[in-house]
Amino acid sequence: MTEVPRLTIDALGRKCPIPIIMLAQRLNEVPIGSIIAVCADDPAARTDIPAWCRMKLQDFVREVPLPGGGSAFHIRRAY
């Protein structure tokens, strides 16, 4: 069973690093262990978001393609 994100950040149409900045600003809005989805269509997000998760010791869960283009990147808040 796939967890439903507790928070969804709409960064569609924004160029990196804006989706990562939005994620960093809002990470503390969810409890530890919760999933945040960052919706982004900048191709750089595919590498930048998982790299940010590794650097910040957060858990990158998966990438989900969106019907209208782009992806929802699921991150689990680790701390």
GICORMO-V122485 format. One record per residue. N is the residue number from 1. RES is the residue in one letter. SS is DSSP state (H for helix, E for strand, L for the rest). PSI is psi as a letter, one per 20 degrees, with the letter a starting at -180 (* if undefined). Layout:
# GICORMO-V122485
[[N | RES | SS | PSI] [N | RES | SS | PSI]]
This chain:
# GICORMO-V122485
[[1 | M | L | p] [2 | T | L | p] [3 | E | L | q] [4 | V | L | p] [5 | P | L | p] [6 | R | L | h] [7 | L | E | p] [8 | T | E | p] [9 | I | E | p] [10 | D | E | o] [11 | A | L | k] [12 | L | L | p] [13 | G | L | i] [14 | R | L | p] [15 | K | L | q] [16 | C | L | q] [17 | P | L | j] [18 | I | H | g] [19 | P | H | h] [20 | I | H | h] [21 | I | H | g] [22 | M | H | g] [23 | L | H | g] [24 | A | H | h] [25 | Q | H | h] [26 | R | H | i] [27 | L | H | g] [28 | N | H | i] [29 | E | H | i] [30 | V | L | q] [31 | P | L | q] [32 | I | L | p] [33 | G | L | i] [34 | S | L | q] [35 | I | E | p] [36 | I | E | p] [37 | A | E | p] [38 | V | E | o] [39 | C | E | p] [40 | A | E | q] [41 | D | L | j] [42 | D | L | p] [43 | P | L | h] [44 | A | L | h] [45 | A | H | h] [46 | R | H | h] [47 | T | H | h] [48 | D | H | g] [49 | I | H | g] [50 | P | H | h] [51 | A | H | g] [52 | W | H | g] [53 | C | H | g] [54 | R | H | g] [55 | M | H | h] [56 | K | H | j] [57 | L | L | k] [58 | Q | L | r] [59 | D | E | o] [60 | F | E | p] [61 | V | E | g] [62 | R | E | r] [63 | E | E | p] [64 | V | E | o] [65 | P | E | p] [66 | L | L | q] [67 | P | L | h] [68 | G | L | j] [69 | G | L | q] [70 | G | L | a] [71 | S | E | q] [72 | A | E | o] [73 | F | E | o] [74 | H | E | p] [75 | I | E | p] [76 | R | E | p] [77 | R | L | p] [78 | A | L | h] [79 | Y | L | *]]
